[in-house]
Amino acid sequence: MSTLRDLAEEHTRLRPADIDHLHRIAGDWQLLSDLSFADLLLWVPVDADGTFLCVAQVRPTTAPTAYQDDQVGRIVGGPEVAHLGVAYSQGRIWREGDPVWYGDVPARHEAIPVRLRTAEGEAGEVIAVVGRDTNLSTARTPSQLELNYLTTADDLAQMIADGTFPPPRHPGETTSAPRVGDGLVRLDAGGKVTYASPNAQSAYRRLGYASHLVGEDLAALHRRLAGDPLDGTEAATGILAALRGEAPPRREIDARGATMLTRALPLMPAGVPIGALVLVRDITEVRRRDRALITKDATIREIHHRVKNNLQTVAALLRLQARRVSMPEARVALEESVRRVASIALVHETLSMSSDEAVEFDGIVDRVASAATEVAATEVSVGMRRRGSFGVLPAEIATSLVMVLNELLLNAVEHGFPPSDEADEPSGPVASGVVPAVVPEADPSERPEVVVSAHRFRKMLHVSVADNGRGLPPDFDAESGSRLGLQIVRALVTGELRGTIELRAGANGGTEAVLVVPLARSAHDGRA
C-alpha cells in the first residue's frame, strides 16, 4: 500500500508543505478519532470535478468502526462525496444530511476542512478534508464522559478547520502516549477542572490526591502534588502555557512513588482560548521497569569491567613469568598466552563501556591488527588494512572471533613475512610445522601487507585474512597441523562460532584464511 506522501504526490498538486501538514494531522488524529467515537478519513482533491482520494484512515479505539475495509487509495466522486465538496469549497464543517448505509451499518457523515496557516499566522486555503464517519449501530443515550468527549472533539475539529491543530511536535516526542482512554481532564479558561474521566481520577489518586478533581486549579494542584518542586513547577507551567494557546512539551510528575505523564493541549476554536485538554497516563510501572533495566545494565557493565581487570592481571602475571623463564620455547608460549588473554580483555573493555551486550567490532579488529604488527617476531614492516565492516556483534560471537583473528593476524605477519634466518620455514596465516619444498619469494616491489575483509550476507558473516607473503607449503594440511594456534582457531570456529574455516593460497600469492560465521542464532541478528 502506498504511503500518504506517495499518494498525494502521484495524484494531486499539493505542495511539500501541504503534505507535511497532512502528515502531522495523521500523526495526531487518533486523539480526535477516539474523542469522536468515529472513523477519520483524510481526503484530498484529485480533479476540479469534485473527485477525492483517501490518503489516510484511522479507526477509533472507543467505538466500533464504520468501515470493515480499508479506504486508503480509494478514489470517489459524485453524490457520494458531495459533503466533502461542500467542506472543501466553502471552508466550513459540514454536518447536514441523513445517515447513510455501508452494507448493514448505518453511519453519520461529517466533513472538516483542513487548512494550513500561512507564515504570517493567518488561516490559509483549504488543502484537504477530514471525513468523520460515525457508526450508528450502537447509538445510545450518551453519558457524561461521552458528552465531554464529543464536546472536546468538536473543539478540535474546529481547530483543524482553523489550521491550529495539531500543534507543533517537540523534538524526541512520540505519539504513543498518553491517549484518551488513559485519562482525560478538561479545563476552563481559568484553569479550573470542568471534567475528569474515571481513569484520570485514578491516576491522580495514585499521586496522593483523593478528592474529586472538578473545580480544582490544576496548575496549583500539580505544584502541591509533585515530590520534586522543579517537576511541579514545570508541570504547572505547561498547564498555564496551554491555557494561553501554546502547546507545551509533555511533563512527568513523581509523587509518593508514583509517576504520571501529562500532555496539555490548548482548546481555541475560532482562535478564541476557551481552556485546555490535559491527557494523563499512570506510567509508574513503566518507570519502575526502566529503573530496573538501568540498574541491570550498570551491573552488567561493572561485571565486564571487572572481568577486563582480572584478565589484564592474568596477562601481567604471565608476562612477568615469561621474563623469568630461561627456555626460549617456554617464553614464546607464555608471550602468546599474554596476547590471547589481552585480546579477550579488549572485548570486555568495549562491553564495559556499552549499554548493550553487543559491540562495534570494527574498532576492536583495528586495535588487534595494530597490536599484531607491533609484537610479531619479524624484521619486515607489515602494513595492516581493513576492508568492509563487521558491524555490531553480540558478545558471545565477538569474544571468540577476536581470538581467532588475533591468531590469524599474528601468524600472517610472522609466518608470511618471516625473519631472514627463517626463510626456509613454512609460512601462512597458521604455520603447519611441515618443512616445505622451495617456496618462491614475494615480489619485492609489493609492500608487505595483511588485509582483513568482512561483509554480511543472508545472516552470515564472511571474513578473510589475506597476506601477500611467502604462501603455504605445497603439502600443507590444516587438519593435521600440530601448532597450538591452529588448534585454537579450528576449535573456536567450528565449536563456539559454529562456522567454517578454509586456509588456501591467495589469488595473487600469499595465503588467505576464509571464515564463514552464522549470525542468525544471535539475539542481535536483527542488526545483521
Buried (B, 14 or more C-beta within 10 A) or exposed (E): EEEBBEBBBEBBEBEEEBBEBBBBBBEBBBBBBBBBBBBBBBBBBBEEEBBBBBBBBBBBEBBBBBBEEEBBBBBBBEEEBBBBBBBBEEEBBBBEEEEBEEEEBBBBBBBBBBBBEEEEEEBBEBBBBBBBBBBBEEEEEEEEBBEBBBBBBBBBBBBBBBBBBBBEBEEEEEEEEBBBEBBBBBBBEEBBBBBBBEBBBEBBBBBEBEEEBEEBBBBBBBBBBBBEEEBBBBBBBBBBBBBEBBBBBBBBBBBEEBBBBBBBBBBBBEEEBBBBBBBBBBBBEEBEEEEEEEEEBEEBBEEBBEBBBEBBEBBEEBBEBBEEBEEEEEBEBBBBBBBBBBBBBBBBBBBBEBEBBBBBBBEBBBBBBEBBBEBBEBEBEBEBEBEBEBBBBBBBBBBBBBBBBBBBBBBBBBBBBBEEEBEEBBBBBBBBEBEBEEBEEBEEEEEBBBBBBBBBEEEBBBBBBBBBBBBBBEEBEBEEBEBBBBEBBBEBBEEBBEBEBEBBBBEEBBBBBBBBBBBEEBEBBEEB
